[in-house]
């Protein structure tokens, strides 16, 4: 999961501070999500999935379909 978060962020040309600001948290706190040190709360997962236009399943590694809305 942490690799997917990093890949989504990098593909969007964002740094950790920018994503942390979007989530209303510190860069250090967000970094712990990317490294897998802290579990991500459901509300944060939903917000990230909506922001990156993907699914929570993709972020969690349940699905390999990055854009479930594209046919």
C-alpha positions in Angstrom: 0.0 0.0 0.0 2.7 2.5 0.9 4.3 2.1 -2.6 1.0 2.9 -4.2 0.6 6.0 -2.2 4.0 7.2 -3.2 3.5 6.3 -6.8 0.2 8.1 -7.0 1.7 11.2 -5.3 4.7 11.2 -7.6 2.6 10.7 -10.7 0.6 13.8 -9.7 3.9 15.7 -9.4 3.3 16.5 -5.7 5.5 16.3 -2.7 4.6 15.0 0.7 4.0 18.5 2.1 1.4 19.3 -0.6 -0.5 16.1 0.1 -0.3 16.6 3.8 -1.7 20.1 3.4 -4.6 18.7 1.4 -5.3 16.3 4.3 -4.8 19.0 6.9 -1.9 17.2 8.6 1.8 17.5 9.0 4.3 16.2 6.4 5.8 13.9 9.0 2.4 12.4 9.7 1.7 11.8 6.0 5.2 10.4 5.5 4.3 7.7 8.1 1.4 6.6 5.9 3.8 6.2 2.9 6.3 4.2 4.8 3.7 2.0 6.4 4.6 3.1 9.9 1.1 4.2 10.6 -2.2 2.8 9.4 -4.4 5.2 7.3 -7.8 6.0 8.8 -10.7 5.2 6.5 -11.7 8.9 6.0 -8.1 9.7 4.8 -8.2 6.7 2.4 -11.5 7.9 1.0 -10.2 11.5 0.6 -7.0 10.2 -1.2 -8.9 7.9 -3.5 -11.2 10.8 -4.5 -8.3 13.2 -5.0 -6.3 10.7 -7.1 -9.5 9.5 -8.9 -8.9 5.9 -8.0 -10.5 3.4 -5.6 -9.7 2.6 -2.0 -9.2 -1.0 -3.2 -6.4 0.1 -5.5 -4.7 2.1 -2.7 -5.0 -0.9 -0.3 -3.7 -3.4 -3.0 -6.9 -5.3 -3.2 -7.3 -4.3 -6.9 -4.7 -3.7 -9.6 -7.1 -1.5 -11.6 -5.8 2.0 -11.0 -8.7 3.8 -12.6 -11.9 1.8 -12.0 -14.0 4.4 -13.8 -12.2 4.1 -17.1 -13.5 1.4 -19.5 
